[in-house]
Amino acid sequence: MISKDTTTDGGNIPDSQINAQIDVLNADFSSTGLTSTLAGVSRTVNPDWYSNAGPGSTRERAMKRALRKGGAATLNVYSLGRIPTPNGNLLGHGTFPADYLRNPSNGGVLFLFSTLPGSSLAPYNLGRTLSSETGHWTGLYNAFQGGCTPPGDYVADTPATAKASIGCPVGRNSCPNRPGLDPIRFCDGGEAARGETCPCGCGDTGLG
């Protein structure tokens, strides 16, 4: 956990929210056989990392080299206040298994502490950002990976999807020449996928 100071608003999140996030993560992966157990929490006050450790940055590499624990089966999670990229800020970013093979120290997930359950970034504060990024860590792509072109996200039972969703567009079919309607869930990677306040149930089911 990276904070800019020792306050809750500055990223020093309480253990209760961390435990609530683990509960969400395990609920979201319950059908897969994967279970997450909290091995420990480290608390680091570093305003620079808190705001500037975006994916691929020198700050991210320094942070992960300093803080990483465990081996390939240990998911290292870094909560931040901002995740900058050249194309804008992210809610989260997860590495893939191949990334770990290339550079073990770089594996893991970055996510905004404000997306934790009960935190401040409504409607994205139900804990689904970490679930989505953890899916990448296990090897899953976003449902819109590859767009309408096979093999798409490499999951056979996921209908092809041209792009991420905005809001909760139930019934959308962005690949009309492929079978099935777009999967509007948090694995989609869109707004419905991240924040999940949709009355139609978006974001409340599977990861594939």
Steps between C-alpha positions, in 0.01 A plus 500: 500500500648830387375824657598864474462546876359316801137605448223287354433761231870486415487127430567351843204266472367309804530125536120471484496619139785269408312204645182608319696508174627147555138389554396660168794343319417153630131541418581606145733205445286247690405307186862462387648310795745783568513633855691799634634515854648817643864422578589843635474874458791742469439871543731741319476879505639625170316790334693454174408134457145573619441740211746401229569122497315435175553180299839488332637797692831513684304568818294185456814293451667653806189447711460138401868421546484643851172345612438177311456181707473132408517313172286436195195389701503811720282783374664827597246783508598869513234752598567849368339841484555545126606272215621722215565390142570702183133453407350602833454363849389143570290336768736202502761307306585131524795316349463169315679171574734562205602831659608314812707258294679789333554695821386335827545815705246683283205264553187606684213747502478875540163642602352817646438473873180699442349198316505288816158397634343795676767744388451837334499444123132428440375323298830312473533427872367144520838329468458376143803682360734267689297199383528614139875559521554174687334329206780633281756373752353150458521530121154628401461774241223757490192371319561750220853373436539463125163661435279303262790301355557141621637382735405814692569457872582128452203395716261298286181578691550880497311669213718721283497865610632792297578740785457568870159599628397841629219486750288185485396435136308177545417344164791662319641295212816670381599198285177424310666238281608297804264307731382641829445839659784695659590378849438810712680401817801622689726279288399723208732770633250780439327729745233248581774252553691715747240673706205272471207710623293391203141406590513225239760303693812591305816416680347247736609182324788307352846575382507329162 
